Amino acid sequence: MRKNNIRWLTVLLILIGFVLSLTYKTAADQAPQKNEHDYLQEDQLRNTVLEEQEKNYELEEEWRSLQSQVREMEETLAQNEDSSFNLVEDLENLRMLTGEVPVKGPGIEVTLDDHTFMPDEGNPNDYIVHERHIQQVMDELLLAGAEAISVNGYRISKDTYIQCMGPVIQIDNNTSTAPFIVRAIGDAEQLETSLQLNGGVQDSLVNENVEVRIQKQNRVTMQSLGGESE
């Protein structure tokens, strides 16, 4: 009886050992599989992150390229806008100079009059205003930046002609007598200074017995060649 118990105990121990051994082997076999699965997931996750980073880099490069294109377009538009503005401004200045439109603005008024004193033995032609005197004033004003000019209210254009006819002067078929008032629109200070330079136009006119008065004006208005008012 005691031997049988020992035999059963031995068999039981062997069975327990076998079960433990089998359990350990199964756990050992499963452990590497679980770790390998984890590694595979980590690799997949790492690859996904790298792919996303690459996409983000490409998107960032594309964004920078689009920004550069937008800046170029803005610069082009700004240049075109400046060019258009300058073209319109130049056209408007040209229309003012040719007398096509009425104008107003600050400027200057130059009055040319015959000399008040004429000696008995003198030549009357040496003491009156001639067309060349008016032309001198006009030329100097244009050189000084005048935007528009009129003489005795008659608008001056590139085709204007001034002709002396005895004691009167004809301006584009309009007869005028002294005093002759030349008005110009522009920088009044600059226009006045150009006429009053030493040895300049004013000195030349005075030397030729022409009385000259120069006044700066806050507002000068001129009609167009067609008579339209501002």
KENUKOL-27910 format. One line per 10 residues: number of its first residue (from 1); their letters; for each residue x, y, z of C-alpha. Coordinates in steps of 0.2 Angstrom, whole numbers. Layout:
NUM	a	X,Y,Z | ...
! end
This chain:
1	mrknnirwlt	0,0,0 | 14,12,4 | 23,7,-12 | 7,11,-22 | 6,28,-14 | 24,32,-18 | 21,26,-36 | 6,37,-37 | 15,52,-29 | 29,49,-42
11	vlliligfvl	17,49,-56 | 9,65,-50 | 25,74,-48 | 30,68,-65 | 14,75,-72 | 15,91,-63 | 33,93,-69 | 27,89,-87 | 13,102,-86 | 25,115,-79
21	sltyktaadq	37,112,-92 | 24,113,-106 | 17,129,-98 | 34,137,-98 | 38,132,-116 | 22,139,-122 | 25,155,-113 | 42,156,-120 | 36,153,-137 | 23,166,-136
31	apqknehdyl	34,179,-128 | 45,181,-144 | 30,182,-155 | 22,196,-144 | 38,206,-145 | 40,203,-163 | 22,210,-166 | 26,225,-156 | 42,228,-166 | 32,227,-182
41	qedqlrntvl	19,239,-175 | 34,251,-170 | 41,249,-187 | 25,253,-196 | 22,268,-184 | 39,275,-188 | 37,273,-206 | 20,282,-205 | 28,296,-196 | 42,297,-209
51	eeqeknyele	30,298,-223 | 20,312,-214 | 36,321,-211 | 40,320,-230 | 23,326,-235 | 24,340,-223 | 41,345,-230 | 34,344,-248 | 19,355,-243 | 30,367,-234
61	eewrslqsqv	41,369,-250 | 25,371,-261 | 18,384,-249 | 35,394,-250 | 34,393,-269 | 16,400,-269 | 21,414,-257 | 36,418,-269 | 23,418,-284 | 11,429,-274
71	remeetlaqn	25,442,-270 | 30,442,-288 | 12,445,-294 | 10,459,-281 | 26,468,-287 | 21,466,-305 | 4,473,-301 | 12,488,-291 | 23,492,-305 | 9,491,-318
81	edssfnlved	-1,502,-306 | 13,515,-305 | 15,514,-324 | -3,517,-326 | -4,531,-314 | 12,539,-322 | 4,538,-339 | -12,546,-334 | -2,560,-325 | 9,563,-340
91	lenlrmltge	-7,563,-351 | -15,575,-340 | 0,586,-340 | 1,585,-359 | -17,590,-361 | -14,605,-349 | 1,611,-359 | -9,609,-376 | -23,619,-369 | -36,605,-371
101	vpvkgpgiev	-43,607,-354 | -47,621,-342 | -35,622,-327 | -33,631,-310 | -20,631,-297 | -6,641,-289 | 5,651,-300 | 12,668,-306 | 6,683,-315 | 18,694,-325
111	tlddhtfmpd	13,711,-331 | 22,718,-346 | 18,737,-350 | 25,750,-361 | 37,762,-353 | 28,777,-345 | 42,789,-351 | 47,792,-369 | 60,805,-373 | 55,817,-387
121	egnpndyivh	70,812,-397 | 68,793,-394 | 61,780,-406 | 43,775,-399 | 47,757,-404 | 60,756,-391 | 48,760,-377 | 34,748,-380 | 31,729,-378 | 35,718,-393
131	erhiqqvmde	30,700,-396 | 48,695,-392 | 46,701,-375 | 31,691,-372 | 39,676,-380 | 54,678,-368 | 43,677,-353 | 34,662,-360 | 49,652,-364 | 57,655,-347
141	lllagaeais	41,650,-338 | 40,634,-348 | 58,630,-344 | 54,633,-326 | 40,620,-326 | 24,630,-330 | 10,618,-333 | -1,631,-342 | 1,648,-349 | -11,662,-355
151	vngyriskdt	-8,679,-361 | -22,692,-358 | -34,678,-355 | -30,669,-371 | -24,651,-368 | -7,647,-376 | -4,630,-385 | 11,623,-395 | 3,630,-410 | 1,648,-404
161	yiqcmgpviq	8,662,-413 | 11,679,-407 | 13,693,-420 | 17,712,-417 | 6,724,-428 | 11,741,-424 | 6,746,-406 | -5,730,-404 | 0,712,-403 | -10,698,-411
171	idnntstapf	-11,681,-402 | -19,668,-412 | -30,680,-422 | -35,689,-406 | -29,707,-405 | -22,713,-388 | -14,729,-382 | -3,733,-367 | -3,730,-353 | 0,711,-357
181	ivraigdaeq	-3,700,-343 | 5,683,-344 | -1,670,-331 | 6,653,-328 | 1,639,-317 | 15,629,-307 | 27,631,-293 | 25,650,-290 | 41,651,-280 | 51,642,-294
191	letslqlngg	43,652,-308 | 46,669,-299 | 64,664,-296 | 68,659,-314 | 62,676,-320 | 72,686,-307 | 89,678,-309 | 103,690,-311 | 105,695,-329 | 89,685,-333
201	vqdslvnenv	73,688,-341 | 67,702,-330 | 84,712,-331 | 84,710,-350 | 66,717,-351 | 70,732,-340 | 85,735,-350 | 74,736,-366 | 62,749,-357 | 48,737,-353
211	evriqkqnrv	40,739,-336 | 39,722,-327 | 28,717,-312 | 29,700,-305 | 16,693,-292 | 14,676,-285 | -4,670,-285 | -13,657,-274 | -25,653,-287 | -24,655,-306
221	tmqslggese	-39,650,-317 | -38,647,-336 | -50,642,-349 | -47,629,-362 | -43,634,-380 | -61,631,-384 | -67,643,-371 | -73,630,-358 | -70,636,-340 | -64,626,-325
! end
